């Protein structure tokens, strides 16, 4: 309930106004040679980390935790895909850093998909490489908690790519996201790309041009998010 004063309305009992929902934009993941659409990238205006930081600074409540945020965004993405009649699949969403190890995240993600009436196999959850690397030997168990429910799994390696890519990870991970401008600067990037490509993982990049197709294909990268025209 709220208490009335001559000056303003004061929120009591955690009865605060909700934060503005982050805008969602769908971008195509395309084959750089043929232009074929092989998936959709759900791009959110604000990440969980940003919403938590700005929400705290403004006095507005952010999502309680990374698990709740992930479930809510999957619900919003699934509902928007139906509203906009977006048929291409899978739809990729980048998970918060803390979502991988949050005990409630797999259940929250599944509940979000169910609320949106979208099949779990239609969603690819991409976990930041740093989260997988920090989880060390137990990372596969965390990944399995999502994979066993039916979610597709990806790695967001735009900032780093240090996590182990052993037998389990190579079988569970279907896609790896890189930055076309920086991936060559990462240590052992060529070896890692060859290993991932050999396991059947789809390698795709951001910040690519259509004319980069031949050069990227030499290292096994054939797909890009919204590839641009030169000039």
N, C-alpha and C positions, 0 to 999 in steps of 0.2 A: 504494500500500500504506500501511498505518498502523503507526506505531511505538507499542509499549505501554510505559507508565510506571506506577509505583505510584499515580499521582495521577489521571490521566485519559487518554483516548485523544486523541492528537494527530494531526491529518490532515496527511499529507505528499503531495507530488506533486500538489497541487491537488485532493486527494481530499476535498472538503468536502461536507457534507450539502446537498442541493438546497433551494432556497427553496420555501416553500409557494406553490402555484399560486393566482393571483388568481381569485376567484369570478366566474362569468359569470351575468348575468341577462338574459333576453330581454324586451324591452318592445315593444309594438305601436306602429307609426307609423300613425295613423288620419286619415281624412278627417273634419274637424271638423263637416261638415254631415251626412254620411250614416253615419259610424261605420265605413265600409269600411276594412279593413286593407290598407295599400299597401306594407308592408314591416316588417322587424323591426330593432330597434336592439339590438345586442349590447353590453351595458353591463358593463364590467370593474371589479371592486372597486378595482384598483390600476393606474394607468397605467404605461407604461414608465419615464417620468421618476421617478415615485414609487418603483417597484420598484428602480431603479438606486440612488437615494439611500438608501433604507432598507436595501437589501442591503449597500451599502458601510458604512453605519454599524453594522450588526449583525455584519459579518464574514462574511456569507453571500454566495455568488456570485449575482449577478443574471444575466440574459441577457447574452451577450457584447456584443451591439449591437442597434440598433433593427431591423435586418433580420431577425435571428434571432427577436427578440421578435414581430415582425409575422407571420412565417411560423408560429411556434408557436401564436399566438393564433387565426389563421385555421384551423389544424388543429383546435384545441380547440373553436372555435365550430361548425365544420362537423360534427364528431363529436357535439357536444351536440345540435345541431339534429336529427340523425338519431335519437339516443337518445330525445329528448323528442317526436319526431314533429312537429316544428315545420315546417309546410309553407309558410308565407308567405315570400315573397321580394320584393325582395332583402334580404339581411342586411347591415346597416351596421356597420362597425368604424372607429373613429377611430385613425388611424395616429400613431405618435410623430413629434415634430417632425423628428427626424433621418432618418426613413425615406425621405422624398421624395428626398433627394440621396445616399442610401447606394447605392453601385453594386451591391450584392448584394440589395437589398430586393425588386426585382421578381421575381427568380428565387426568393428565399426565400418570398415570398408565394404564388407559383405552386406551389412544392413543398408548402407547407402545405395548400393546397386539394387537391392530388392525393392527399396522404396521407389526408385526410378523405373522399376520394371525392366531392367536391362540385364542381360546375361553377364555373369562374371567373366566369361571368356571373351567378351567384347571389350574389356578394359585391360590396358597394360599399365601396371604401376611401375614407374621408374624410380629406383632408389639411388640417392647420391652416392657416388663411389666412396666418399669419405666416411659415410655412415657404415658401409659394408666393411671398409678397411678397419675402422675403429672397433667393430664388433668381433674382429679377428676370427678365431676358430668356431665361434657359435653363430656366425653370420648365416651359414647354410640352414640352420634350424629356424632362424627368423624368416628367411626367404621361404622355406617350406611351409610355414604357417599361412602364407598368402597363396603360394603355388598350389598347395593341396586343396584349397577351396575352389580353385578354377581360374584365378587371376593369371594373366600373362605377366611376365617379369622382364624388366629392362634395367639397365644401369645408366645413370646420368653421369657421364665422364667428361663433361665440359670443363670442369675445374681441375680435376685430377683423375688419374687412372692407376691406382696402386693396389686395389683389392685383388686377392687371389682368384684365379680363374681355373680351378681344378675340375675334376670329373663332375661333381654335382652341379657346380655353378654353370658349367658349359652345357649341361643338359637342361637346366631350368631357365637360364637367361636366353631370351629370344632376340633381344635388340640392345644395341649400345649407342648412346647419343654422344656425339663429339662436336667440337667447335672447329669449323673448317679453317679458321684463322690461327688456331693455337695447337691443334693436336700433334703436329710434328715436333713441337718443342717439348713434349712430355717424354720423360725417360722411358726407353724401351718401347716406344709407341709402335714402331714397325713390327716388332716381335709380338706384341699384344694383339695388334690388328690381325696379323697372320693367324695367330692362335684362335681368336674369336671367329674369324672368317672360316677357318677350317672346321670349327665346331658347328657351323651352320647359323651363327648369330647374324642378324641383320645389322649392318653398320650404317648409320645415317648421321648427317651433319646439319648444323645450323650455319647461317652466314655463307652459303654457297651460291655461286652463279651457275646458270645452265652451261656456260662455257668451261666450267671446271670439271665437267663429267669425265673426260678422257684422263685427266691427271689423277683424279680421285679413284677412278676405276683401277688404276695401276696398283693401288694398295688395298683394293677390295671394298672400297666405299662406293656404293651405287645409288644411294638414296639421300634426299635432302628435304628439309622442312622449308616450304615456300621458296624454292630456288628463284633467284632474281635474274633479270636481264642485265647485261652490262650497260654501263652508261647511265 
